């Protein structure tokens, strides 16, 4: 299929999907934007109840859960975790559709490197890795099964996500040149995960000063297949493409984990480490973090005010069950929430918090869980994989909003494929109008958009879908735009604060300027372990 035919066929798909889609059940699920928007209220009633706790953790995402685990490791049991939603886990929650477990957000964790020793210890604690004959071995039941990923391009599937079908010599040369540049950057300075409290090397500062797109222009890397792939990678990890994220972020994606292999290159041995995944995605991890908390975890609580004092912290929270404001008096408060929210609820916020919140940009996401009653017919080429991506370049060569889908039953050992849930992701970039559009459009609009896109490789999808649950994240993740990695304000929030804020502490992936499990967990763990 030629590119013009491809684009014309794709544009017609949503219209063709409409009639068949009318029989599909579903709706919006998960996080409540209305609940979060209650923070805009001009005033709140006086507290009806006063409670006390030694440590108040504000936010039940990965960072907040990591704080709670760290406190328990230190035998500090007098703490309370307040979470806005009805379930904890943040962007790493799991759910189910018609009895099939599936992710509601993040769906995998790369096998962590040695710089992420806090995450390594967590995985050992959960029985996911152990020493065998002197070397670390991961439980294969939790490693992503093969085949892992494939790309639908020119009417067929290929192994891997880097386009290799009929690419010209210029594209191959750009692949090889980019691989060399990534290796040169890695040699000049390490790109560790997590980045927390790591010194900023000169090469990092230079890369952080410009967009990834500008850096590619500087190096004359113009091949559209390469730019599509890099744009896809940035949207997948950061929520926005090469025109928005910094060159540091673009290089970090590869240099921090698996490098970049041009076609024909021998991959490094460490690139074969793989990823950990579960039917419910990273919800498997957060559920294990939640289980020991019991009544110390209180969901459905909207924190509306945090006031730091010399001898303690006052935290007012609106309890959605009782419809009353409760006041918590705590020795310390750990704010494990997005920084723009923290800046809104903290009275007289520290200057570093105001500056960091003003700097950060957030990308909205959509996650659609699509239940199908029978296995889909497949196109020629690579076999069905865990991660399935569609090569759909826009006229400017970008990857577009859709990021493909993962199969919730890929880890199943069933010999014959059948009913399953396909989890589709869309990243909208950082333009404010896209966030507005995400919430203004009805469920039926997004249903048709998703069906239209995924019907290109799967024409029988519409007749096999029974339900589509759609999750909207208005501020899913902070996006590392130029200047984020170099932010002195973000570094300041990672350490002790001066009076009168010395009893306030911050723990969130925002402190790293981008959102992945390792960053969130490490910030939470270190903050919990360092608490006086």
Helices and strands as residue ranges (DSSP letters): H 3-21, E 25-29, H 33-37, G 38-40, E 49-58, H 62-73, E 79-82, G 90-92, E 94-97, E 100-103, E 109-110, H 117-125, E 129-132, E 135-138, E 149-153, E 156-159, H 169-188, H 202-208, H 212-218, H 224-238, H 247-255, G 269-272, E 275-276, H 283-290, G 291-296, E 297-298, E 301-308, E 313-319, E 324-335, H 339-345, H 351-359, E 361-372, E 387-390, E 402-407, E 420-427, H 432-440, H 443-454, H 461-464, E 465-479, H 488-493, E 504-506, G 509-512, H 517-530
